[in-house]
Amino acid sequence: MAKSEAPTRLRLPTMTAGVALAALASVFLPARADDVASGGAHRDVRIGLVFDVGGRGDKSFNDAAYEGLSRAARELGVTTEILEPSGAEDREAAMRLFAARGFDLVIGVGFIFSTDVNVVAKAFPKTPFACIDYAPPFDGSPVPDNVRGLRFREEEGSFLVGAVAGSITKTNHVGFVGGMDIPLIRKFEAGYRAGVHEVCPACTVHAGYAGTTPDAFRDPVKGKALANSQIAAGADVIYHASGTTGHGVFEAARDMGVKAIGVDADQYDEMPGTVVTSMIKRGDVAVFDTIRAVVDKRFTGGLTSFGLAEDGVGYVNEGQHAVAIPENVKQRVAGLAQRVVKGEIKVPDHL
């Protein structure tokens, strides 16, 4: 068994894309495998992952992607490296760096990479790329052949936690706090509203967004203000889809004695006793499946969707982190999940 090691992790300095590429090319450390447990079976396959701004440690989507990368290193023996951009201007430079070094797959974490990955993929047509939460070109042009767009049916997972919220509310008022006001986050709200109203037609859903730029995903102060406003309107359960802005939602919920619902990963530890459950978005599954496709030499471009049927989304409903959910509610939600998988319920993906 190979010795367990952490992947190479470098931060891009804030500079232009070209300067960053040139500077890093001269100082980049040798690739190292991440927790390899397969005897280095595929150490020659190199995977580069570029985090969204906020990076590893967000206890949310970046961490989920990292778990998929680490699993691939352990189980497949691939070599992995990661980069954290210091700012938006560094995303393209980071992907170009991996591609220029001949990596076998370059992954961008987050919809905000979509335009950059298209540009870099065209410049390196023989390099496979993947983008989590990928948004196809707005001009209707085709997805590059070497890009796999990893997308999720977030509305399905949000539908389940909406059903939880509608089942446990005592006021018939629940809340939703979104980060950046974009179609992707509206999918979370649409599914959540549908789930709430599936079990509580009389419930009112209060919704608000932190802003219209990527900074809306890292503004806990705004998140707390939005949550406080919704609590003042009667909401006693609040679901967020807002990145680290959600920590402000958790603080407001804790201070006012109401419940909160996390997103993307199990966020119970962010505010124990306040976070009643979390919608799970399995970025780890999407990343691992894509890396395995590269290892098996069956990678193809195009759009790939992960929902309840593919175990791509779900919610925390087992163990100590779900003890606040009554058993009858869990059973009811499980029944709803099966109906979604069977196609008996079509969860809306827009408002």
Residue pairs with C-beta under 8 A, 6 or more apart in sequence:
1 36
1 37
1 39
2 33
2 36
2 37
2 38
2 39
2 40
2 77
3 36
4 35
4 36
4 37
5 32
5 33
5 34
5 35
5 36
6 32
6 34
6 35
7 32
7 33
7 34
7 69
7 70
7 73
7 80
7 81
7 82
8 28
8 29
8 30
8 31
8 32
8 81
8 82
9 56
9 81
9 82
9 83
9 84
10 24
10 28
10 29
10 82
10 83
10 84
11 83
11 84
11 85
11 86
12 20
12 24
12 83
12 84
12 85
12 86
12 90
12 93
12 94
13 20
13 23
13 86
14 86
14 87
14 89
14 90
15 23
15 89
15 90
16 89
16 93
17 89
17 90
17 92
17 93
17 96
18 93
20 90
20 93
20 94
20 97
21 93
21 96
21 97
21 100
24 93
24 97
25 97
25 100
25 101
28 97
28 101
31 46
31 79
31 80
31 81
32 79
32 80
32 81
33 40
33 43
33 73
33 77
33 78
33 79
33 80
34 69
34 70
34 73
34 74
34 80
35 70
35 73
35 74
36 43
36 73
36 74
36 77
37 74
37 75
37 77
38 74
38 75
38 76
38 77
39 77
40 77
41 76
41 77
42 76
42 77
42 78
42 295
43 77
43 78
43 79
44 79
45 76
45 78
45 79
45 104
45 105
45 294
45 295
46 78
46 79
46 80
46 81
46 101
46 102
46 103
46 104
46 105
47 69
47 72
47 78
47 79
47 80
47 81
47 103
47 104
47 105
47 106
47 107
47 291
47 294
48 80
48 81
48 82
48 83
48 95
48 97
48 98
48 101
48 103
48 105
48 106
48 107
49 65
49 66
49 69
49 80
49 81
49 82
49 83
49 106
49 107
49 109
49 287
50 82
50 83
50 84
50 85
50 91
50 94
50 95
50 98
50 106
50 107
50 108
50 109
50 113
51 62
51 65
51 66
51 82
51 83
51 84
51 85
51 109
52 61
52 62
52 108
52 109
52 110
52 112
52 113
53 85
53 87
53 88
53 112
53 214
53 218
54 62
54 217
54 218
54 243
54 244
55 62
55 84
56 62
56 63
56 66
56 82
56 84
57 63
58 243
58 244
59 265
59 267
59 269
59 270
60 243
60 244
60 246
60 263
60 264
60 265
60 267
61 109
61 110
61 132
61 243
61 264
61 265
61 281
61 283
62 109
63 265
64 264
64 265
64 281
64 282
64 283
64 284
65 107
65 109
65 132
65 283
65 284
65 287
66 82
67 283
67 284
68 283
68 284
68 285
68 286
68 287
68 288
68 291
69 80
69 82
69 107
69 287
69 288
69 291
70 80
71 284
71 288
72 78
72 80
72 287
72 288
72 291
72 292
72 295
73 79
73 80
75 288
76 291
76 292
76 295
78 291
78 295
81 98
81 103
83 94
83 97
83 98
85 91
85 93
85 94
88 112
88 214
91 108
91 112
91 113
91 116
92 116
92 119
92 120
95 106
95 108
95 113
95 116
95 117
95 120
95 129
96 120
96 123
96 124
98 106
99 106
99 120
99 123
99 124
99 127
99 129
100 124
102 127
103 127
104 127
104 128
104 294
105 127
105 128
105 129
105 130
105 290
105 291
105 294
105 299
106 117
106 120
106 127
106 128
106 129
106 130
107 129
107 130
107 131
107 132
107 287
107 290
108 116
108 117
108 129
108 130
108 131
108 132
109 132
109 283
110 131
110 132
110 133
111 131
111 132
111 133
111 134
111 135
111 182
111 184
112 214
113 131
113 132
113 134
114 131
114 133
114 134
114 135
114 136
114 149
115 137
117 129
117 131
117 134
117 147
118 137
118 143
118 144
118 147
120 129
121 127
121 129
121 144
121 146
121 147
122 144
124 146
125 144
125 145
125 146
126 146
127 146
128 146
128 148
128 294
128 299
128 301
129 144
129 146
129 147
129 148
130 147
130 148
130 149
130 150
130 287
130 290
131 147
131 148
131 149
131 150
132 150
132 283
132 286
132 287
133 150
133 151
133 152
133 184
134 143
134 147
134 148
134 149
134 150
134 151
134 303
135 149
135 184
136 143
136 149
136 303
137 143
143 149
143 301
143 302
143 303
144 301
145 301
146 301
147 301
148 290
148 293
148 299
148 300
148 301
148 302
148 303
148 304
149 302
149 303
149 304
150 283
150 286
150 287
150 290
150 304
150 306
151 303
151 304
151 305
151 306
152 281
152 282
152 286
152 305
152 306
152 307
152 312
152 313
153 305
153 306
153 307
153 308
153 312
153 313
153 347
153 349
154 184
154 187
154 188
154 191
154 241
154 279
154 281
154 313
155 187
155 188
155 190
155 191
155 194
155 347
155 348
155 349
156 191
156 307
156 308
156 313
156 340
156 347
157 191
157 279
157 280
157 281
157 308
157 313
157 314
157 315
158 187
158 188
158 189
158 190
158 191
158 192
158 195
158 239
158 241
158 279
159 191
159 192
159 194
159 195
159 198
159 336
159 340
159 345
159 347
160 195
160 279
160 314
160 315
160 333
160 336
160 337
161 192
161 195
161 239
161 261
161 277
161 278
161 279
161 315
162 174
162 191
162 192
162 193
162 194
162 195
162 196
162 197
162 198
162 239
163 195
163 196
163 198
163 199
163 329
163 332
163 333
163 336
164 195
164 237
164 261
164 276
164 277
164 315
164 325
164 329
164 333
165 174
165 192
165 195
165 196
165 237
165 239
165 261
166 174
166 195
166 196
166 197
166 198
166 199
166 200
166 203
167 199
167 200
167 326
167 329
167 332
167 333
168 237
168 259
168 276
168 324
168 325
168 326
168 329
169 200
169 203
169 236
169 237
170 236
171 234
171 235
171 236
172 200
172 202
172 203
172 204
172 234
173 203
173 204
173 206
173 230
173 233
173 234
173 235
173 236
174 196
174 203
174 204
174 205
174 206
174 235
174 236
174 237
174 238
174 239
175 205
175 206
175 207
175 208
175 227
175 230
175 231
175 233
175 235
175 237
175 238
175 239
176 188
176 189
176 192
176 193
176 205
176 206
176 207
176 208
176 238
176 239
176 240
176 241
177 207
177 208
177 209
177 210
177 223
177 226
177 227
177 230
177 238
177 239
177 240
177 241
177 242
177 245
177 246
177 249
178 185
178 186
178 188
178 189
178 207
178 208
178 209
178 210
178 216
178 240
178 241
178 242
179 185
179 209
179 210
179 211
179 216
179 217
179 241
179 242
179 243
179 245
180 209
180 210
180 211
180 212
180 213
180 214
180 216
180 217
181 209
181 211
181 212
181 216
183 350
185 209
185 241
185 242
186 350
186 351
187 349
187 350
188 239
188 241
188 263
188 279
189 207
189 241
189 351
190 347
190 348
190 349
190 350
190 351
191 347
191 348
191 349
192 205
192 239
193 205
193 207
193 351
194 347
194 348
195 336
195 347
196 203
196 205
197 203
197 205
198 336
198 345
199 332
204 234
206 229
206 230
206 233
206 234
206 235
208 226
208 229
208 230
209 216
209 226
210 216
210 217
210 219
210 222
210 223
210 226
210 242
210 245
211 219
211 222
216 222
216 242
216 245
217 242
217 243
217 244
217 245
218 243
218 244
218 245
219 245
219 248
220 244
220 245
220 246
220 247
220 248
220 251
221 248
222 245
222 248
223 240
223 242
223 245
223 246
223 247
223 248
223 249
223 252
224 248
224 249
224 251
224 252
225 248
226 248
226 249
227 238
227 240
227 248
227 249
227 252
227 253
227 260
228 252
228 256
230 238
231 238
231 252
231 253
231 256
231 258
235 258
236 258
236 259
237 258
237 259
237 260
237 261
237 276
238 249
238 252
238 253
238 258
238 259
238 260
238 261
239 260
239 261
239 263
239 279
240 246
240 249
240 250
240 260
240 261
240 262
240 263
241 263
241 264
241 279
242 249
242 263
246 262
246 263
246 267
246 270
247 270
249 260
250 260
250 262
250 267
250 270
250 271
250 274
250 275
251 271
253 259
253 260
253 271
253 274
254 260
254 271
254 273
254 274
258 274
259 274
259 275
259 276
259 324
260 271
260 274
260 275
260 276
261 275
261 276
261 277
261 278
261 279
262 268
262 270
262 275
262 277
262 278
262 279
262 316
263 278
263 279
263 281
264 278
264 279
264 280
264 281
264 283
265 278
265 280
265 281
266 278
266 280
266 316
266 321
267 275
267 278
268 275
268 278
268 316
268 320
268 321
275 321
276 322
276 324
276 325
277 315
277 316
277 317
277 321
277 322
277 324
277 325
278 315
278 316
278 321
279 313
279 314
279 315
280 313
280 314
280 315
280 316
281 312
281 313
282 306
282 311
282 312
282 313
282 314
285 306
285 310
285 311
285 312
286 304
286 306
286 312
290 299
290 304
293 299
293 300
305 312
306 312
306 313
307 313
307 340
308 314
308 337
308 340
308 341
309 341
314 337
315 333
316 322
317 325
317 330
317 333
317 334
322 330
336 345
339 345
340 347
